[in-house]
């Protein structure tokens, strides 16, 4: 399989977990404590992937300065966009309860939620494609981390959308589109960054890592803490250790 096609495939595979999670969240009445626990585990997995697969690799490629600049830029960009989306109804897009507004309560919130879901998914997919640029195989740990974190994201968000009265067509159309865009973003990460100097590639990888870290703390951790309470730290560490073990297997 050509590498550019492989990049798109892995991004699509990781993104497809959103559909799996959405199906469970929409059709099954999952207890909120269970949803929160799964979200905490996914957050731990992503934290490990960011630390040992993205930031560490970026540091080896370009050194500390590109990593610091990229990570800060990623966090600032994500936070700024997230603030704007929150004002239009997307603040609780990953919450499984009744926090999400309906279209009647806040017109335009459906579009804001869709853009927010896109904002959450693109950085993860870009680094999947970029991981192939070294000439070796794709980073399976990164793919697995994104896949495992996407399941609770889709589950929690779809449950919240159902509570807000969103239609089945909207929910599954949204997550199917995000899965396809994830594949395209992974392909773009491979094609657009090919031939880039190591420092530039390191900065882009760190930028995505910074955005992912901001996303974890802004959207995943609040949902996890809401109902898991005192267990959230333990479950998050478990997810972190699972991903760490896989990256050093």
C-alpha positions as CSV (number, residue, x, y, z in Angstrom):
1,X,0.0,0.0,0.0
2,X,1.4,3.4,-0.9
3,X,2.4,5.4,2.2
4,X,0.0,8.3,1.3
5,X,-2.9,5.9,1.2
6,X,-1.7,4.2,4.4
7,X,-1.7,7.6,6.1
8,X,-5.3,8.1,5.2
9,X,-6.3,4.6,6.2
10,X,-4.9,4.9,9.7
11,X,-6.5,8.3,10.3
12,X,-9.8,6.9,9.1
13,X,-9.5,3.9,11.3
14,X,-8.8,6.0,14.4
15,X,-11.7,8.4,13.5
16,X,-14.1,5.5,13.0
17,X,-14.0,4.9,16.8
18,X,-16.1,8.1,17.1
19,X,-18.9,6.3,15.3
20,X,-18.6,3.2,17.5
21,X,-18.8,5.4,20.6
22,X,-21.6,7.4,19.2
23,X,-23.7,4.3,18.4
24,X,-23.3,3.1,22.0
25,X,-24.0,6.5,23.5
26,X,-27.1,7.1,21.3
27,X,-28.8,3.7,21.5
28,X,-27.7,2.4,24.9
29,X,-28.5,4.1,28.2
30,X,-24.9,4.0,29.6
31,X,-24.7,5.1,33.3
32,X,-23.0,8.4,33.6
33,X,-20.5,7.1,36.1
34,X,-19.5,4.5,33.5
35,X,-19.2,7.1,30.8
36,X,-17.1,9.3,33.0
37,X,-14.8,6.4,33.9
38,X,-14.3,5.5,30.2
39,X,-13.6,9.2,29.5
40,X,-11.0,9.3,32.3
41,X,-9.3,6.2,30.9
42,X,-9.2,7.8,27.4
43,X,-7.7,11.0,28.8
44,X,-4.9,9.0,30.4
45,X,-4.2,7.2,27.2
46,X,-4.0,10.4,25.3
47,X,-1.7,12.0,27.9
48,X,0.7,9.2,27.6
49,X,0.7,9.3,23.8
50,X,1.3,13.1,23.9
51,X,4.2,12.7,26.3
52,X,6.0,9.7,24.9
53,X,5.0,9.6,21.2
54,X,4.6,13.3,20.3
55,X,6.5,15.6,22.6
56,X,9.5,13.2,23.0
57,X,9.7,12.5,19.3
58,X,9.4,16.2,18.4
59,X,12.2,17.0,20.9
60,X,14.5,14.4,19.3
61,X,13.8,15.9,15.9
62,X,14.2,19.6,16.5
63,X,15.2,20.3,20.1
64,X,13.5,22.2,22.9
65,X,12.8,25.6,21.2
66,X,10.6,24.3,18.3
67,X,8.8,22.1,20.8
68,X,8.1,24.9,23.2
69,X,7.0,27.3,20.5
70,X,4.8,24.7,18.8
71,X,3.1,23.4,21.9
72,X,2.4,26.9,23.2
73,X,1.0,27.9,19.8
74,X,-1.2,24.7,19.6
75,X,-2.6,25.4,23.1
76,X,-3.3,29.0,22.4
77,X,-4.9,28.3,19.0
78,X,-7.1,25.5,20.4
79,X,-8.1,27.6,23.5
80,X,-8.9,30.6,21.5
81,X,-11.1,28.7,19.1
82,X,-12.7,26.8,21.9
83,X,-13.7,30.1,23.7
84,X,-15.4,31.3,20.5
85,X,-17.3,28.1,20.1
86,X,-18.3,28.0,23.7
87,X,-20.1,31.3,23.2
88,X,-22.2,29.7,20.5
89,X,-23.3,26.6,22.4
90,X,-20.4,24.1,22.0
91,X,-18.9,24.4,25.5
92,X,-20.4,21.1,26.7
93,X,-20.1,19.2,23.5
94,X,-18.5,16.2,25.2
95,X,-20.9,16.1,28.1
96,X,-23.2,13.1,28.4
97,X,-25.9,14.7,30.5
98,X,-28.3,17.6,29.9
99,X,-25.7,20.3,29.7
100,X,-25.7,20.6,25.9
101,X,-28.2,23.2,24.7
102,X,-30.9,22.3,22.1
103,X,-31.2,24.3,18.9
104,X,-34.3,25.9,20.3
105,X,-32.5,27.0,23.4
106,X,-29.5,28.4,21.5
107,X,-29.8,28.7,17.7
108,X,-26.7,27.8,15.9
109,X,-25.4,25.5,18.7
110,X,-25.6,22.5,16.4
111,X,-23.1,24.1,13.9
112,X,-20.9,25.1,16.8
113,X,-20.8,21.6,18.2
114,X,-20.0,20.2,14.7
115,X,-17.1,22.7,14.4
116,X,-16.0,21.9,17.9
117,X,-15.9,18.1,17.2
118,X,-13.8,18.9,14.1
119,X,-11.4,21.1,16.2
120,X,-11.0,18.2,18.7
121,X,-10.2,15.6,16.0
122,X,-8.0,17.2,13.4
123,X,-4.7,17.6,15.5
124,X,-4.8,13.9,16.5
125,X,-5.1,12.8,12.8
126,X,-2.4,15.1,11.5
127,X,0.2,13.6,13.7
128,X,-0.8,10.1,12.7
129,X,0.0,10.9,9.1
130,X,3.2,12.8,10.1
131,X,4.4,9.7,12.0
132,X,5.0,8.0,8.6
133,X,7.4,10.6,7.4
134,X,10.4,9.1,9.1
135,X,10.2,6.2,6.6
136,X,9.2,3.6,9.1
137,X,5.8,2.1,10.0
138,X,3.0,4.3,11.5
139,X,3.1,4.9,15.2
140,X,0.6,2.2,16.2
141,X,0.6,3.5,19.8
142,X,-0.6,6.9,18.6
143,X,-3.3,5.3,16.4
144,X,-4.4,3.1,19.3
145,X,-4.3,6.0,21.8
146,X,-6.5,8.1,19.4
147,X,-8.8,5.2,18.8
148,X,-9.2,4.4,22.5
149,X,-9.9,8.1,23.4
150,X,-12.3,8.6,20.5
151,X,-14.7,5.9,21.7
152,X,-15.6,7.7,25.0
153,X,-15.6,11.0,23.2
154,X,-18.2,9.8,20.7
155,X,-20.1,8.0,23.4
156,X,-20.4,10.9,25.8
157,X,-21.1,13.5,23.1
158,X,-23.7,11.4,21.4
159,X,-25.5,10.8,24.7
160,X,-25.5,14.5,25.4
161,X,-26.8,15.2,21.8
162,X,-29.6,12.7,22.4
163,X,-30.5,14.5,25.6
164,X,-30.6,17.8,23.8
165,X,-33.0,16.4,21.2
166,X,-30.6,16.2,18.3
167,X,-31.8,13.8,15.6
168,X,-30.2,10.5,14.7
169,X,-29.4,11.9,11.3
170,X,-27.5,14.8,12.8
171,X,-25.6,12.7,15.3
172,X,-24.4,10.0,12.9
173,X,-23.9,12.4,10.0
174,X,-21.7,14.5,12.2
175,X,-19.5,11.7,13.4
176,X,-19.3,10.0,10.0
177,X,-18.1,13.3,8.5
178,X,-15.5,13.7,11.3
179,X,-14.3,10.2,10.7
180,X,-13.8,11.0,7.0
181,X,-12.1,14.3,7.8
182,X,-9.8,12.5,10.2
183,X,-8.7,10.3,7.3
184,X,-8.2,13.4,5.1
185,X,-6.3,15.2,7.9
186,X,-4.0,12.2,8.4
187,X,-3.4,12.2,4.6
188,X,-2.7,15.9,4.7
189,X,-0.3,15.5,7.6
190,X,1.7,13.1,5.4
191,X,1.6,14.9,2.1
192,X,1.9,18.5,3.2
193,X,4.7,17.9,5.7
194,X,6.8,15.7,3.5
195,X,10.2,17.2,2.9
196,X,9.9,19.7,5.8
197,X,13.0,20.5,7.8
198,X,13.2,18.6,11.1
199,X,12.7,21.7,13.1
200,X,9.5,22.5,11.2
201,X,8.2,19.0,11.6
202,X,9.0,19.1,15.3
203,X,7.1,22.3,15.7
204,X,4.1,21.0,13.9
205,X,4.1,17.8,15.9
206,X,4.4,19.8,19.1
207,X,1.6,22.2,18.0
208,X,-0.7,19.2,17.6
209,X,0.4,17.9,21.0
210,X,-0.3,21.3,22.6
211,X,-3.8,21.4,21.1
212,X,-4.5,17.8,22.3
213,X,-3.3,18.7,25.8
214,X,-5.6,21.7,25.9
215,X,-8.5,19.6,24.5
216,X,-8.0,17.0,27.3
217,X,-8.2,19.5,30.1
218,X,-10.9,21.6,28.5
219,X,-13.4,18.9,27.4
220,X,-12.4,15.4,28.6
221,X,-11.4,16.0,32.2
222,X,-14.5,17.9,33.2
223,X,-16.8,15.2,31.9
224,X,-14.6,12.5,33.6
225,X,-14.6,14.4,36.9
226,X,-18.4,15.2,36.8
227,X,-19.4,11.6,37.9
228,X,-16.3,9.6,38.5
229,X,-15.2,12.0,41.3
230,X,-12.5,10.5,43.5
231,X,-11.8,7.6,41.2
232,X,-11.0,9.8,38.2
233,X,-7.4,10.2,39.1
234,X,-6.9,6.4,39.5
235,X,-8.6,5.6,36.2
236,X,-6.7,8.3,34.3
237,X,-3.4,6.9,35.6
238,X,-4.4,3.4,34.6
239,X,-5.0,4.6,31.0
240,X,-1.7,6.4,31.1
241,X,0.1,3.2,32.2
242,X,-1.6,1.1,29.6
243,X,-0.5,3.4,26.8
244,X,3.0,3.7,28.3
245,X,3.4,-0.1,28.4
246,X,2.3,-0.4,24.7
247,X,4.8,2.3,23.6
248,X,7.6,0.4,25.3
249,X,6.6,-3.1,24.4
